[in-house]
Amino acid sequence: MIPNSKTIAKNVGIFGGAQVFSVLAALIRTKFAAVFIGTAGVGLSAVYNTVVTFYSNVAGLGLSFSGVKHLSEIYAHDDKETFSEEVVRLRTLGLLGATGGFLLSLVFAPVLSYFYFEDWSQTLPFALLSFFIAVNIFAGVELAVLKSMQKTRSLAMSAIWLAVVSVVFSVPFYLLCGVKGVIWAVMISGTAGALITIWLGHRAIGLGIASPFVNMQKQSIADLLRHSRPVIVLGIAFLLGGVVASGSEMIIQGYLSAMASLSVLGLYKAGYQLSITYTGMIFTAVSNDFYPRLSAVNNKINERNILISRQIKVLLFITVPLVALFVMLVPYILPILFDNTFNPVSRMVQIASLSIIVKSVTMPLNFLPLSLGKSLDYLCLEGAFWILLVPLVILGFAYGGLDGTGIAILLCHVIELVYVILFCRIRYGYRFVTQ
C-alpha cells in the first residue's frame, strides 16, 4: 500500500522531531566547542569524524544501506523465518566488517597522521578511533534491521539517545582538556551512541547477541559470502560511493588546512555543518521511512513514481519555508550558536543552505537505483556529485574565500538536480505524478 502525503508527512514528523532534538544537541555541543576549543578544535574534530566515516564506509561494505533493501523485500512478504536467517547473516557480515575496520584503522594510523599534519603526532589518536570504527560498523547493521522492519519508534529513540550521549560525553572533555580532549569526545561519545543502536536492534528482533559467532561456526566464510552476494554487490557500490564522498571531504579538508590553516578548515566545517548537515537532517528522517517503502514496491513503476512524487512534494512543502526563514536569521543566530570568531562564514551559510531546497528533489530520486539494486547506476550518480564538488570548492575558495565555497556547494547541487532528473527519466521511466 502506498502511503498518502498525509501519512508521509506524519512519518517525517515523527523522525523529524527526533532529528530536531539531534540538531539542538549538536548546536549545544558546537557552542561549547566554539568557546572552549575554538576554530582549530572544530577543524580537528572534523578530521576525526571524516576518518571514522571513511573507514566505516570501506570496511562496512555498505551493509547499512544494501541490507535495508534486502531485508525490506523479505519483511514485506511476512516470511519471519527467512527474515531471521537473513538478519543473522547480515550481522555476521557486519562482525567481519567491524574486525576489518578495526585492523585497517590501526595499521594506517601513522599514514593519516602524516597526511593531515605532516608529522607523527596524531598517530595515537587515529589509532584510538579504531574502537569507535568497529562498533560503528556493527551499529550500521542494526540500523538496517530497524529500518527494514519500519520500527519508527526505535529509530526515533536511537536518534534521541545519540543526541544525548553526544553532549554528555563530549562537553566535559571540551571543558576539562580543551583541544586535547577532542579525540576522547569523538571516540567515547560515538562508541556510546553506537552501542545504544546495537542494543535497540537486538531488542527489536532478538536472536541473541552471540548469533553471528554461532553462525560463523555453522557456515564457512566462503558460503556466507556466496549466499550474501546480492547484498554485498549493492553494498560495495554504496561503499565506493561513500569512499568517494569521504575521500572528497578529506581532499577538501587537506587543501584548506595546507593552503590556509586549521582555523580556516574549522570555519568551513562549521559553515558546512550549519548549512548542510544540521538543516539537512530532515533527509535522514525521511530516509528512515522512505527507503524501506520504496524497496518494497521497487518493481512497480507506477507505484514507485507516485511514492517518489509524494515524497518530493512533502519535502518541498517543509524545506522551502524553513530554509527561507533560516537564511534571514543566519546573521543573528550565528554569534549565538558559535561566537564572533565564526562570523566570516555567515554568507557562506546563507548561500549553501539554499542547496537543501534543491536536494528535496534529488534525494528521493537518488534512492531509486538503490531500491532496484542498480549498484553501478547509484555509484555513477553519487560519485559524480562528489567528484564535481572537490574542484568547485577549491576554485570557489581560491577566487571567493569562504563565500566562494558556499557558491560552489549550491552550484554543485543544481548541476546534480539536472543530471539526476534526466538520468531517472531516461533510465527508469520516472515521471512526476500529481496525485
C-alpha positions in Angstrom: 0.0 0.0 0.0 1.4 3.4 -1.0 1.1 6.0 1.8 -0.6 9.2 1.0 1.0 12.6 1.5 -0.6 13.0 4.9 0.9 9.7 6.1 4.3 10.5 4.7 4.2 13.9 6.4 3.2 12.2 9.7 6.2 9.8 9.5 8.5 12.6 8.5 7.2 14.5 11.5 8.0 11.6 13.9 11.5 11.2 12.6 11.8 14.9 12.1 11.0 15.5 15.8 13.9 13.2 16.8 16.2 14.9 14.3 15.2 18.4 15.7 16.4 17.0 19.1 19.6 15.9 17.4 20.1 19.3 15.9 19.6 21.0 19.2 22.1 18.7 20.9 24.6 19.3 18.1 24.2 23.0 18.4 24.8 22.8 22.2 27.9 20.7 21.5 29.1 23.0 18.8 28.6 26.1 21.1 30.8 24.5 23.8 33.3 23.5 21.1 33.4 27.1 19.7 34.1 28.5 23.2 36.5 26.0 24.6 38.4 24.5 21.7 38.0 27.3 19.1 38.1 27.0 15.3 41.2 24.8 15.4 39.5 22.3 17.7 36.4 22.3 15.5 38.7 21.6 12.5 40.4 18.7 14.3 37.0 17.2 15.3 36.0 17.4 11.6 39.1 15.4 10.6 38.5 12.7 13.2 34.8 12.3 12.2 35.7 12.2 8.5 38.2 9.4 9.1 35.6 7.4 11.1 33.1 7.8 8.2 35.8 6.8 5.7 36.8 3.6 7.4 33.2 2.7 8.3 32.3 3.0 4.6 35.3 1.0 3.4 35.1 -1.9 5.9 31.3 -1.8 6.5 30.7 -2.9 2.9 27.7 -0.6 2.6 25.6 -3.0 4.6 23.7 -0.2 6.4 22.0 0.6 3.1 22.1 -2.6 1.0 20.8 -4.5 4.0 17.7 -2.3 4.1 16.7 -3.2 0.6 17.4 -6.9 1.0 15.6 -7.2 4.4 12.7 -4.9 3.4 11.7 -7.2 0.5 11.7 -10.2 2.7 9.8 -8.5 5.5 7.2 -7.2 3.1 6.3 -10.9 2.4 5.9 -11.6 6.1 8.4 -14.5 6.0 9.6 -14.3 9.6 11.8 -17.4 9.4 13.7 -16.3 6.3 13.9 -12.8 7.7 15.5 -14.0 10.9 18.0 -16.1 9.0 19.0 -13.2 6.8 19.4 -10.9 9.8 21.8 -13.4 11.3 23.8 -13.5 8.1 23.8 -9.7 7.8 25.1 -9.4 11.4 27.8 -12.0 10.6 28.9 -9.8 7.7 28.8 -6.8 10.0 31.1 -8.6 12.5 33.6 -9.4 9.8 33.5 -5.8 8.6 34.0 -4.4 12.1 37.0 -6.6 12.6 38.5 -5.4 9.2 37.8 -1.8 10.0 39.5 -2.1 13.4 42.6 -3.6 11.9 42.8 -1.2 9.0 42.5 1.9 11.2 45.3 0.6 13.4 47.7 -0.1 10.6 47.1 3.2 8.7 47.1 5.5 11.8 50.6 6.8 11.1 49.8 7.4 7.4 46.8 9.5 8.3 48.8 11.5 10.9 51.4 12.4 8.3 48.8 13.1 5.6 47.0 15.6 7.7 49.7 17.1 9.9 53.0 16.2 8.2 54.3 14.5 11.4 53.5 11.5 13.6 51.9 13.5 16.4 48.4 12.2 15.8 49.2 8.5 15.3 47.9 7.5 18.7 44.6 9.5 18.4 44.0 8.0 15.0 44.7 4.5 16.4 42.2 5.1 19.3 39.5 5.7 16.7 39.7 2.1 15.7 37.4 1.1 18.6 34.7 3.6 17.6 35.0 2.5 13.9 34.5 -1.2 14.8 31.4 -0.5 16.9 30.0 2.0 14.4 30.2 -0.6 11.5 28.2 -3.1 13.6 25.7 -0.4 14.6 25.1 0.2 10.9 23.8 -3.3 10.5 21.4 -2.9 13.4 20.1 0.3 11.8 19.4 -1.6 8.6 17.4 -4.2 10.6 15.3 -1.4 12.3 14.7 0.4 9.0 13.6 -2.8 7.2 11.1 -3.6 10.0 9.9 0.1 9.9 10.5 0.4 13.6 9.6 4.1 13.7 9.7 4.5 17.5 13.0 2.6 17.9 14.7 4.6 15.1 13.5 7.9 16.7 14.7 6.8 20.1 18.0 5.9 18.6 18.4 9.4 17.2 17.4 10.9 20.5 19.8 8.8 22.6 22.6 9.5 20.1 22.0 13.2 20.6 22.0 12.9 24.4 25.3 10.9 24.6 27.0 13.2 22.1 26.5 16.1 24.6 27.0 14.2 27.8 30.3 12.5 26.7 31.7 15.5 24.6 31.2 18.7 26.6 33.1 17.5 29.7 36.2 16.8 27.6 36.0 20.2 26.0 35.7 21.9 29.4 38.5 19.9 31.1 41.0 19.1 28.3 40.5 21.7 25.6 41.8 20.7 22.2 43.5 17.6 23.7 40.1 16.3 24.7 38.7 16.3 21.1 39.8 12.7 20.4 38.2 11.4 23.6 35.0 13.4 22.9 34.7 11.9 19.4 35.7 8.3 20.4 33.7 7.9 23.7 30.5 9.7 22.6 30.5 7.9 19.2 31.1 4.5 20.8 28.4 5.0 23.4 25.9 6.1 20.8 26.7 3.1 18.6 26.3 0.7 21.5 22.8 2.1 22.1 21.8 1.5 18.5 23.1 -2.1 18.7 21.0 -2.7 21.8 17.9 -1.3 20.2 18.4 -3.5 17.2 18.8 -6.6 19.2 15.8 -5.7 21.3 13.6 -5.4 18.2 14.3 -8.8 16.8 16.4 -10.7 19.4 18.1 -13.8 18.1 20.8 -13.5 20.7 23.9 -11.3 20.9 26.1 -14.2 20.0 24.2 -15.2 16.9 26.9 -14.0 14.4 29.6 -16.1 16.3 27.3 -19.1 16.2 26.6 -18.6 12.5 30.4 -18.5 11.7 30.8 -21.9 13.3 27.9 -23.4 11.2 28.7 -21.7 7.9 32.1 -21.0 6.3 33.0 -17.5 5.3 33.0 -18.6 1.6 29.4 -19.9 1.9 28.4 -16.8 3.7 29.8 -14.5 1.0 28.3 -16.6 -1.8 24.8 -16.6 -0.2 25.0 -12.8 0.5 26.4 -11.9 -2.9 23.4 -9.6 -3.9 23.7 -7.7 -0.7 27.5 -7.4 -0.9 27.4 -6.2 -4.6 25.0 -3.4 -3.8 26.8 -2.7 -0.6 30.1 -2.4 -2.5 28.5 0.2 -4.7 27.4 2.1 -1.7 30.8 1.6 -0.2 32.5 3.0 -3.2 30.1 6.0 -3.2 30.9 6.5 0.5 34.6 6.2 -0.2 34.4 8.8 -2.9 32.4 11.1 -0.6 34.7 10.7 2.4 37.8 10.9 0.2 36.5 14.1 -1.4 35.9 15.6 2.1 39.4 14.5 3.1 40.9 16.2 0.0 39.0 19.4 0.6 40.0 19.4 4.3 43.6 18.7 3.4 43.6 21.5 0.9 42.1 24.1 3.3 44.4 23.0 6.1 47.5 23.2 3.9 46.7 26.3 1.8 45.1 28.3 4.7 45.1 26.9 8.2 43.4 24.5 10.6 41.3 27.5 11.8 40.0 28.2 8.3 39.2 24.5 8.0 37.3 24.8 11.2 35.3 27.8 9.8 34.5 25.9 6.6 33.4 22.8 8.5 31.2 24.9 10.9 29.6 26.6 7.9 29.1 23.3 6.1 27.6 21.7 9.2 25.2 24.6 9.8 24.0 25.0 6.2 24.1 21.3 5.0 24.5 18.8 7.8 22.2 20.3 10.5 19.5 21.6 8.2 19.8 18.5 6.1 18.9 16.2 9.0 15.4 16.2 7.6 16.6 13.9 4.9 17.9 11.5 7.5 14.4 11.4 8.9 12.9 10.9 5.5 15.3 8.0 4.5 14.4 6.0 7.6 10.8 5.7 6.4 11.0 6.3 2.6 13.8 3.9 1.6 12.2 0.7 3.0 8.8 1.6 1.5 10.4 2.3 -1.9 12.3 -1.0 -1.8 9.0 -2.8 -1.1 7.4 -1.5 -4.4 10.6 -1.3 -6.5 9.3 -3.4 -9.4 6.1 -1.5 -9.8 6.8 1.6 -11.9 3.6 3.4 -11.4 3.6 2.9 -7.6 7.2 3.9 -7.1 6.6 7.1 -9.3 3.6 8.0 -7.1 5.6 7.4 -3.9 8.6 9.4 -5.1 6.5 12.3 -6.3 4.6 12.5 -3.0 7.8 12.4 -1.1 9.2 15.3 -3.2 6.1 17.4 -2.6 6.2 16.8 1.2 9.9 17.7 1.3 9.4 20.9 -0.7 6.5 21.9 1.5 8.7 21.5 4.6 12.1 22.8 3.3 11.1 25.9 1.3 9.7 28.0 4.3 12.3 26.6 6.7 15.2 27.5 4.5 13.8 30.9 3.7 13.4 31.6 7.5 16.9 30.2 8.2 18.6 32.4 5.6 17.1 35.5 7.1 18.1 34.6 10.7 21.7 33.4 10.0 23.4 36.8 10.8 21.6 36.8 14.2 21.9 33.2 15.2 25.5 32.6 14.2 27.0 34.6 17.1 24.7 32.8 19.5 25.4 29.3 18.2 29.1 29.8 18.0 30.9 33.1 18.8 32.1 36.2 16.9 35.2 34.4 15.5 32.8 32.3 13.3 31.1 35.4 11.8 33.1 35.1 8.5 31.0 32.0 7.5 27.7 33.9 7.6 27.4 34.5 3.8 28.7 31.0 3.1 25.9 29.5 5.3 23.2 31.7 3.7 24.2 30.7 0.1 24.9 27.0 0.8 21.7 26.4 2.7 19.7 27.0 -0.5 21.1 23.6 -1.5 18.6 22.0 0.9 15.7 23.0 -1.3 17.4 21.6 -4.4 18.2 18.4 -2.5 14.5 18.0 -1.6 14.0 16.9 -5.3 17.2 14.9 -5.8 17.2 12.9 -2.6 14.1 10.7 -3.3 15.4 10.1 -6.8 18.8 9.1 -5.6 17.2 6.3 -3.7 15.7 4.8 -6.8 18.8 2.9 -8.1 19.4 1.6 -4.6 15.9 0.3 -4.2 16.3 -1.5 -7.6 19.7 -2.9 -6.8 21.3 -1.0 -9.6 24.6 -0.6 -8.0 26.5 0.9 -10.9 23.8 3.5 -11.5 23.9 4.6 -7.9 27.7 4.8 -7.9 27.7 7.0 -11.0 25.1 9.4 -9.6 26.7 9.6 -6.2 30.3 9.7 -7.4 29.6 12.4 -10.0 28.4 14.8 -7.2 31.5 14.4 -5.0 33.9 14.4 -7.9 32.4 17.6 -9.1 32.3 19.2 -5.6 36.1 19.0 -5.0 37.3 21.2 -7.9 34.3 23.6 -7.4 35.1 24.1 -3.7 38.8 24.6 -4.4 38.1 27.1 -7.1 35.4 28.8 -5.0 37.8 29.2 -2.1 40.7 30.3 -4.4 38.6 33.1 -6.0 36.0 33.9 -3.3 37.2 32.6 0.0 34.7 31.0 2.3 31.8 32.8 0.4 33.1 31.2 -2.7 32.8 27.7 -1.2 29.1 28.4 -0.4 28.5 29.3 -4.1 30.4 26.1 -5.1 28.2 23.9 -2.9 25.0 25.4 -4.2 26.2 25.2 -7.9 27.1 21.5 -7.4 23.6 20.7 -6.1 22.0 22.5 -9.0 24.1 20.6 -11.5 23.2 17.3 -9.7 19.5 18.2 -9.9 19.7 18.4 -13.7 21.5 15.2 -14.4 19.6 13.1 -11.8 16.2 14.1 -13.2 17.4 13.3 -16.7 19.0 10.0 -15.7 16.0 8.7 -13.8 13.6 9.8 -16.5 15.6 8.0 -19.3 16.8 5.0 -17.3 13.8 4.2 -15.1 10.9 6.0 -16.7 10.3 8.3 -13.8 7.6 10.8 -14.3 6.3 13.3 -11.7 2.8 12.3 -10.7 0.5 15.0 -9.3 -2.0 12.7 -7.4 
